[in-house]
């Protein structure tokens, strides 16, 4: 098998969702060395380390022949690599190996949620362009959210996520739905302004969030647009609408509980400062200025067999 890349760098955290990270690294490197003539393995000990390594790669202090970056981790770790690539304008493709709880964007890449299978699938994957969300001075690949989605994450007790994974999220979701926090908002999407009260706002680039798929059939992560969802008060209508598939042309005609907007530039103000979830990490507060950066990053993607 021919080597596709000269020099790859594999970033990882010791506290990823993999039970034995060192055994996992052995499995992953066995596959990746079939892709790369040279593979460097880089531990990220602290938040922000991957961004610093991206700066070193840009300045050629790390190495001058790196032509692909691998990340072994969950959605938040993937976001850190995306941020590093975008901030330092690296024209280098990335590859994602799932190592978290939901691994939402790996589904968009048609990769298995099991890292042992996903790293093998990468041998047949090709770089494809994807849009990136710019949020104030930060970057996101999958989504930006506030309200219930942040409240839910904060209700997951520290440490439970690693021990119980999805089970902790299920319990937290029930608790959150029973006591949602509502807020007033002013949202402008490509010149169209909406005001009102809601318990959750989500701006999506990818179709998968929190382990589930958004039922918008034509939502695309590389069409140059973002999809905004404003959740209304009626809990039953929202639950019903979450499971009803439809496209962007008829969403607002057939949907009672969730308003949909399709746009490129979005601004959001709230009556009180709210924490904001970016790809699974609570990293910002309102107000927000959001825009889509079309096809700004290349990610190894397995061709959809369908």
N, C-alpha and C positions, 0 to 999 in steps of 0.2 A: 504493500500500500504506500503510495507516495505521500510525502509530508506536505501538507497544505501551507504551513506557516513556518517562518524561520525561528521565531522566539516568542513564546507565550509566557504570560505571567498569571499564576493562579493565586488569587487572594482568598483568604479564609479567616474566620473567627474561631477561637477555641470553644466558644459558647454558642455554637450554631445548634440547630435542631437535631443534628445527627448524634446518636447515642455515644458512639466511639469515634471522635473526629479523626483520630490518627489511623484507625482502620479504614475509615471512609476516604481519607486522603490517598491511601494505597490503592483503593479501587478506582478512584478518579484519575490519579496520575497514570495508572496502567492504560487507560483509554486515551488520555490527552497526549501522551508521548507518541501515540500513533498519528496525531495531527501535527505535532510540532517537532522540528529538529532539535530544539532546545526548550526546556520548560523550567521556569523559575517558580518556586513556591514561596509566597510571602504571607506571613502571619500579620494580621491587623489586630493589634493589642487594644487600641483605644479608638473611640469614635473620632472620625476625621483623619485617621491614618491613611486610608485608601486615597483620600483626596490629596494628601501630601505626596504620596507615591506617584499619583498622576502628574503632579507638578514636576517631580523629578524626572519622570518619563518625558515630559514636554521639553525640559531643559537638557535632556540626554545625559543627566547625571546618573540615572539608574542603568540605562543601556541605550545604545543607539540603533538597535536592530529589532526592537519589539514591534510585532505586527498583529498581535491579538491579546486581549485581556479576558481572563476567566474569573468568574465570581462564584464561590460556593457559599450559599447562605440564603436567608429569607428575603422577603420583599424590601425590608428596611436596608439590608446590606447591599442589595442590588441598587437601591436608590443612591447610596453613597458612591458607588462606582459611576453611575450615570452622572451624578453631580460633578465628580472629578473629571470625567471625560468632557463634559460641557463647559465647565469653568476654565479648563486649560486647553480647550479647542483641540482635543486629540482626534485626529482622523484615523482612528483605529477601531476595528470591530470588537464587540464584546460578546461573550457567551455566558449564559446563565445555567448554573447547576443547582437545582432546588435543595435547600437545606433549612427551611423554615416550617411554619405551621400551615399556611395556606398556599404559598408560592403561586400567587395569582397570575403573574405575567408569564410564567412558564407554560401555562395553559394556552395563552395567546401564541406562544412560540411552537405549539404542537408537541411539547416535550412532556414526558411522563413525570408525575410528581415524585417518583422514587429516584433518588439521585443515582443509584446503581444502574438504572435503565437509561436515565436522561443523558449521562455522560457518554454512554455507548451510542445513543442516537445522534449526538453531536458529530460523530464521524461522518454522517451523511447530511449534515445541515449546511446551509449556505447563508451568507450575510444578506439580510433584507433591511431596507430603511424603515424607520419608525419615527413618528412624531414625538416631541418632548414638550411637556408643559413647563412654562416658566412662571413661577409664582413669586412675586416680588423679586428678590435676588436669589431664590432657590429654584431647584429643578425637580420635576416629578415625571415618572414614566407612565404610571397607571392611573392615579386619581388624586384629587384634592377633596377633602370633606370636612364638614363641621356639624356640630349638633350631636345627634344620637350616635354617630359613628365614633366621635371622640369620647363621648360619655361612656360608650360601651367599652372602649379600650381602657379607659381609666378605672372602670369597675372590675377589670381583670386584676386580681391581686398580684403584687410583685412576686415572681417565682412560680406562680401557678401555670403560666404559659408553657414553661419548659416541662413541668411535671405532667400536666394533663392535656396539653395541646388544645385540640378543638373543643373538648368537653368544657374547659374553663370559659371559652367564648360563648358556648350555648347558654350556660348559666348566667353569664353576664348579660347576654342579649335579652333574656327574659326579664331580668331585673331592670334593665334600661327601658324596655317597652312599657313596663308598669309605671315608671316615673320619669317620663321624658321632660327635658328642659326646653322650653320654647323661647324664641327670640324674634325680634323684628329685624327685617333686612331691606336693603335697597340693592338691587342687582341690575347691572346693565350689561347686555350681551349684544355686541355689534350695533350699538345705538338704541336697542330696545330696552326700556327700563321697566322693571317690575318691583313693586313694594308689597310687603305683607308680613305675616307671621308664620313661622315654620318651626319644626323640631329638627330638621336635617336638610342640608344642602350638599350635593355631590357633583363635582365636575370630573367627568370620566374621559380618559383617553383609551384605556383598555376595557374589554368587555367583562372582565372577571374581578370581583371585589369580595373580600371576606370569604373566599371559598365558593361563592356562587356566581352565576352568570347574570348580567343585566339583560332583561328580556327585550332589548332593542335590536332587532334582527340586522339592521344595517349599520350598527356602531362599528367604526373602524379605527384602529390605532395608527393608520398612516394615510388618512384622507385630508389632512390639513385643517380639521375641525375638532372642536371639543363639544361634548354633550353634557349639558347641565340638567340636573334633576332636582326639583323643589318638592319636598314631601309635605303634604297638607295634613290637617289635624286628624281626620277620621282614621283610626288605627285599622279598622276592619277593611276599609276601602284600600288602604295602602297595602295591607297583606294580600288582598285579592289581586291588586295590580302588579305586585312583584312577580307573580307567577303567570301573567298573561303576556304572551309574546306579541309584538307588533313592530311596525317600522316607524321611522321618523315622520312620514307623511301623514299617518293617521293616529299617532300616539295621543295627542291632546284631544282628539275627537272621541276616543274610546276609553280614555283613562280619567278616572275621577280623583284619585288620591295623589298623583304625582304629575307635576307640570314639567314639560321637556322643552329645552331650548338648544339650538344648534348654532355654534358661533366660533369665532376666532379670537376675539378679545373680550374679556369679562372683568368687570370691577364689582367688588362686593363690600358693602358697609353694613355694620350691625349696630344695634342700639347699645350694646355692651361688648367689651372686648372678649372675643371667643378664641379658644385654642383651635388649631387647625391640624388635621391629620394629612400628611403627605406620604403616600405609599406605605402606610402602616406606622409611620413615625410622627409623633406630635412635635412639630418643629416650628410653627409660626403662630401668630395671632392676627385677627382681623384689625384693620381693613386689608383687602387683597387686590392686587392688580395681576391679572392672569392673561397669558397669551400662549397660543400654540406656535411651536417652532417646527415647521413642516419637515419631515424626513431628515431630522437633525442627527440621528444616531443609527449605526448599523449593528444588528444583533443576529447571531446565528439562529436560523429558523429551520425547522424540519418541514419539508413540503407536506401540505395537507393531503393525505391519501384520498380523501373524499373528493 
